[in-house]
Structures are given as structure tokens and as C-alpha cells.
Amino acid sequence: MDKYLYLPLTLGFADLSAVALLFIGWFAMGRVTEHPPASRPSVSVLMKQYRREWMLQFLTREPRIFDGGILSTLRDGTAFFASACMIATGGILALVSDTDQLRGLVRELDLEQGTAVLWEIKLLVAMFFVVNAFLKFAWAHRLFGYCAVMMAAVPNDVTDPSARDKALQAAELNITAARSFNAGLRSVYFALAGLAWLAGPLALLVATAVVLFVTWRREFASNSRQIILHALPSRDVHAHGEPQGSESRHPQP
């Protein structure tokens, strides 16, 4: 039997701390992105107002094929990332199941030595984020489909008393789908950070810090955020017809 596979599994304090910070950073970034301070809303929160404005403009747009095209593009994006995550999951499973290939990869990359079980655990941490991303993308794809059906149910007659309510319901579905899509993207970012653990706990800490900084900057300090803030829709568009339980905070720049 190959003794390499049966060496004691040891994870030092540095490894455990780095992994803990990876998961804490992932969870905290998700919370801060979706529930930011009122004085500094994230791009994800700001875009909720544009999505509601989109559905109100949709009420009077003729023909509505333009809106259908946008929604198709959004669904195509979720389908692409979901497929990519499935491929990545299969690749990780193939690597984990082949210990000889795994040890060869360790030697070729000149990484720290350890048991095959240890390397499998490191890969499975990255796989956790990839699988979570797939589930988020798949759900976002389905929600965008629900949104398409809801949009099709909006009356063409803008004077219809139910038109505005149905349009805002479609907007809330769109927002929920976008939230799931954004969560999937964050999981992909942290999956890439998790792969850095193959090079040791210090590499994992550095990769986690880089991912946290990049994610924070894109949500709170990017040029795209300034552009979005420049013409933020008025909160008056939400004054009527917003479904109960939907996002109640509409931050101003």
C-alpha cells in the first residue's frame, strides 16, 4: 500500500486560521454588499433602483421586444457561468479521485508536501465555493425566467389599474435574480482565492485579502459606481405599488 496516502493528517494553526478568514471574508462581504450603510450604498443596492425604473419604463415602451432582449442577455449570462461551474466541479472531482495525478501536480508545482488527503481537502474547499456558485447561477437563471413570465403578464394598457403593480412585481423578481447572480460571482472569486491554499496558508491569506479588496472596490469605490450615482432614479418611482416585503431602503447618493 502506498504510505503516502496514510500519513497522519495535520492542519496547523496557520492553515485553520487562513481557512476561517476565507469563509468569514466571504460571508461578511456578502452581508456588506447586500446590506451596506445607508450613507454608502453598494453598486448592487443602487442597481435595484434602476431595475425598478426599468420595469416602469417597460409599461409604456412599444414594442417591448427591447426588454425581452435585455432579459435574454441576462439569462444567457447566468447559463454561461452555471455551465462553467459544472465543468470546474467535474475537473476538481476528477483531480481528487486520482491521487497519483494529485501527487504529480504537487511535485510539478513545487508546492508544500503533505498527504493526499490534505490536498483533497484543499481542493474541496475551492469546490465548495464552485458548487455554491453553480446553485446561485442556476437559481438566478430560473428567477429571470419567472421575471420574463411576469413581464409578459403586464397589461399593454398603461391605464390598467393592475399594470404598475405587476411591473413592480416583475422588478422584484429581477432584483432577486440579480442578488443570486451576484452571490454566484462572489463565490467564484473566493473559489479562486481558495485555490491559493495549495501554495500554503500565507498564500491563502494574501489571496483572500486581494479578493476582498477587489470585491469591495467594485461595489463601493469604482468608477462604474460613480457613473451609476450620477443619474440615480428618483425614489418617487417607488412611492406606489411596491410589493410587501420588498427592499424598503432606497439610498440616495
C-alpha positions as CSV (number, residue, x, y, z in Angstrom):
1,M,0.0,0.0,0.0
2,D,1.2,3.5,-0.7
3,K,2.2,5.0,2.7
4,Y,1.8,8.5,1.2
5,L,-2.0,8.1,1.4
6,Y,-2.0,7.1,5.1
7,L,0.3,9.7,6.7
8,P,-1.4,11.5,9.6
9,L,-3.5,14.4,8.6
10,T,-2.4,17.6,10.3
11,L,-3.6,21.1,9.8
12,G,-1.7,23.7,11.7
13,F,-3.0,26.8,13.3
14,A,-1.9,28.9,10.3
15,D,-4.0,26.7,7.9
16,L,-7.0,26.7,10.1
17,S,-6.8,30.5,10.6
18,A,-6.4,31.1,6.9
19,V,-9.4,29.0,6.0
20,A,-11.5,30.6,8.7
21,L,-10.7,34.0,7.4
22,L,-11.6,32.9,3.9
23,F,-15.1,31.8,5.0
24,I,-15.6,34.8,7.3
25,G,-14.5,37.2,4.5
26,W,-16.9,35.5,2.0
27,F,-19.8,35.8,4.4
28,A,-19.0,39.3,5.6
29,M,-18.6,40.6,2.0
30,G,-22.0,39.2,1.1
31,R,-23.6,40.9,4.0
32,V,-22.0,44.2,3.5
33,T,-22.7,44.2,-0.2
34,E,-26.4,43.4,0.2
35,H,-26.9,45.5,3.4
36,P,-24.4,48.4,3.2
37,P,-24.5,51.5,5.3
38,A,-27.3,53.9,4.2
39,S,-24.6,56.6,3.7
40,R,-22.6,54.5,1.2
41,P,-24.8,52.1,-0.8
42,S,-23.1,49.4,-2.9
43,V,-23.5,49.1,-6.6
44,S,-25.8,46.0,-6.1
45,V,-28.1,48.1,-4.0
46,L,-28.0,51.1,-6.3
47,M,-28.9,48.9,-9.3
48,K,-32.1,47.9,-7.6
49,Q,-33.5,51.3,-8.3
50,Y,-32.6,51.1,-11.9
51,R,-34.3,47.7,-12.2
52,R,-37.5,49.1,-10.8
53,E,-37.2,52.1,-13.1
54,W,-36.7,49.7,-16.0
55,M,-40.0,48.0,-15.3
56,L,-41.8,51.3,-15.0
57,Q,-40.4,52.4,-18.4
58,F,-41.4,49.0,-19.7
59,L,-45.0,49.9,-19.0
60,T,-45.1,52.4,-21.8
61,R,-42.5,51.1,-24.2
62,E,-43.7,49.9,-27.6
63,P,-42.7,47.4,-28.8
64,R,-41.4,45.6,-25.8
65,I,-39.0,43.4,-27.8
66,F,-36.2,45.5,-26.5
67,D,-36.9,44.5,-22.9
68,G,-37.2,40.9,-23.9
69,G,-33.8,41.1,-25.5
70,I,-32.2,42.5,-22.3
71,L,-33.7,39.7,-20.2
72,S,-32.5,37.1,-22.7
73,T,-29.0,38.5,-22.3
74,L,-29.2,38.3,-18.5
75,R,-30.3,34.7,-18.7
76,D,-27.6,33.8,-21.2
77,G,-25.0,35.2,-18.7
78,T,-26.3,33.0,-15.8
79,A,-26.4,30.0,-18.1
80,F,-22.8,30.5,-19.2
81,F,-21.5,30.8,-15.6
82,A,-23.6,27.8,-14.4
83,S,-22.1,25.7,-17.2
84,A,-18.5,26.9,-16.4
85,C,-19.1,26.0,-12.7
86,M,-20.3,22.5,-13.7
87,I,-17.1,22.0,-15.8
88,A,-14.9,23.2,-12.9
89,T,-16.7,20.9,-10.5
90,G,-16.1,17.9,-12.7
91,G,-12.4,18.9,-13.1
92,I,-11.9,19.1,-9.3
93,L,-13.7,15.8,-8.7
94,A,-11.5,14.1,-11.3
95,L,-8.4,15.5,-9.7
96,V,-9.5,14.5,-6.2
97,S,-10.4,11.0,-7.3
98,D,-7.0,10.4,-8.9
99,T,-4.4,10.5,-6.1
100,D,-1.5,9.8,-8.5
101,Q,-2.4,12.8,-10.6
102,L,-2.8,14.9,-7.5
103,R,0.7,14.0,-6.2
104,G,2.2,14.6,-9.7
105,L,0.6,18.1,-9.6
106,V,2.1,18.8,-6.2
107,R,5.6,17.8,-7.5
108,E,5.3,19.8,-10.7
109,L,4.2,23.0,-9.0
110,D,6.8,22.5,-6.3
111,L,4.2,23.0,-3.6
112,E,4.5,22.1,0.1
113,Q,4.4,18.4,0.8
114,G,1.6,16.7,2.6
115,T,-0.7,13.8,2.5
116,A,-3.1,13.2,-0.4
117,V,-6.0,13.7,2.0
118,L,-4.7,17.1,2.8
119,W,-4.5,18.1,-0.8
120,E,-8.0,16.7,-1.4
121,I,-9.3,18.9,1.5
122,K,-7.7,21.9,0.0
123,L,-9.3,21.2,-3.4
124,L,-12.7,20.5,-1.7
125,V,-12.7,23.9,-0.1
126,A,-12.4,25.5,-3.5
127,M,-15.0,23.1,-4.8
128,F,-17.4,24.2,-2.0
129,F,-17.4,27.7,-3.5
130,V,-17.7,26.5,-7.1
131,V,-20.8,24.3,-6.2
132,N,-22.3,27.2,-4.3
133,A,-21.8,29.4,-7.3
134,F,-23.5,26.9,-9.6
135,L,-26.5,26.7,-7.3
136,K,-26.7,30.5,-7.2
137,F,-26.4,30.8,-11.0
138,A,-28.9,28.1,-11.7
139,W,-31.4,29.8,-9.4
140,A,-30.8,33.2,-10.9
141,H,-31.4,31.7,-14.4
142,R,-34.8,30.3,-13.2
143,L,-35.7,33.6,-11.5
144,F,-35.0,35.6,-14.7
145,G,-37.4,33.1,-16.4
146,Y,-40.1,33.9,-13.8
147,C,-39.4,37.6,-14.4
148,A,-40.0,37.1,-18.1
149,V,-43.3,35.4,-17.5
150,M,-44.3,38.2,-15.1
151,M,-43.3,40.8,-17.6
152,A,-45.4,39.1,-20.3
153,A,-48.4,39.3,-17.9
154,V,-48.1,43.1,-17.6
155,P,-51.0,44.7,-19.5
156,N,-50.2,46.7,-22.6
157,D,-52.7,49.3,-21.4
158,V,-50.8,51.6,-19.0
159,T,-54.2,52.8,-17.6
160,D,-55.0,49.3,-16.4
161,P,-55.0,49.6,-12.6
162,S,-53.0,46.3,-12.2
163,A,-50.3,47.3,-14.7
164,R,-48.0,49.2,-12.3
165,D,-48.3,46.6,-9.5
166,K,-47.4,43.7,-11.9
167,A,-44.5,45.7,-13.4
168,L,-43.1,46.3,-9.9
169,Q,-43.6,42.6,-9.0
170,A,-41.5,41.8,-12.1
171,A,-38.9,44.3,-10.9
172,E,-38.7,42.5,-7.5
173,L,-38.2,39.1,-9.2
174,N,-35.5,40.7,-11.4
175,I,-33.8,42.1,-8.2
176,T,-33.9,38.7,-6.5
177,A,-32.4,37.0,-9.6
178,A,-29.6,39.7,-9.7
179,R,-28.9,39.1,-6.0
180,S,-28.5,35.4,-6.6
181,F,-26.3,36.1,-9.7
182,N,-24.1,38.5,-7.7
183,A,-23.7,35.9,-4.9
184,G,-22.6,33.4,-7.5
185,L,-19.9,35.7,-8.8
186,R,-18.6,36.3,-5.3
187,S,-18.4,32.6,-4.8
188,V,-16.3,32.3,-8.0
189,Y,-14.0,35.0,-6.7
190,F,-13.5,33.2,-3.4
191,A,-13.1,29.8,-5.1
192,L,-10.1,31.3,-6.9
193,A,-8.8,32.5,-3.5
194,G,-9.3,29.1,-2.1
195,L,-7.1,27.5,-4.7
196,A,-4.2,29.6,-3.3
197,W,-4.2,27.3,-0.3
198,L,-2.4,24.8,-2.4
199,A,0.6,27.1,-2.0
200,G,0.2,27.3,1.7
201,P,-1.7,29.3,4.4
202,L,0.2,32.5,3.7
203,A,-0.8,32.4,0.0
204,L,-4.4,31.8,1.1
205,L,-4.3,34.8,3.4
206,V,-2.9,37.0,0.6
207,A,-5.4,35.7,-2.0
208,T,-8.3,36.3,0.4
209,A,-7.1,39.8,1.1
210,V,-6.8,40.6,-2.6
211,V,-10.3,39.2,-3.4
212,L,-11.8,41.2,-0.5
213,F,-10.2,44.4,-1.7
214,V,-11.2,43.8,-5.4
215,T,-14.8,43.0,-4.4
216,W,-15.1,45.9,-2.0
217,R,-13.6,48.3,-4.6
218,R,-16.0,47.2,-7.3
219,E,-19.0,47.7,-5.0
220,F,-18.1,50.8,-3.1
221,A,-15.2,52.7,-4.8
222,S,-15.3,52.0,-8.6
223,N,-15.7,54.4,-11.5
224,S,-18.8,52.5,-12.5
225,R,-20.4,53.3,-9.2
226,Q,-19.8,57.0,-9.7
227,I,-21.5,56.7,-13.1
228,I,-24.4,54.9,-11.6
229,L,-24.8,57.5,-8.9
230,H,-24.7,60.3,-11.4
231,A,-28.2,59.7,-12.7
232,L,-29.8,57.6,-10.0
233,P,-33.6,57.3,-10.5
234,S,-35.7,59.3,-8.1
235,R,-37.1,57.4,-5.1
236,D,-40.5,58.7,-6.2
237,V,-40.8,55.8,-8.7
238,H,-41.1,53.5,-5.6
239,A,-43.8,55.5,-3.9
240,H,-46.7,53.2,-5.0
241,G,-47.2,49.6,-5.8
242,E,-44.1,48.1,-4.3
243,P,-44.9,44.5,-3.1
244,Q,-44.9,43.9,0.6
245,G,-41.7,42.5,2.0
246,S,-39.5,44.0,-0.8
247,E,-36.5,46.2,-0.2
248,S,-37.6,49.2,1.7
249,R,-34.4,51.2,1.7
250,H,-33.7,53.4,-1.3
251,P,-30.5,55.2,-0.7
252,Q,-29.5,58.5,-2.1
253,P,-26.1,59.4,-3.3
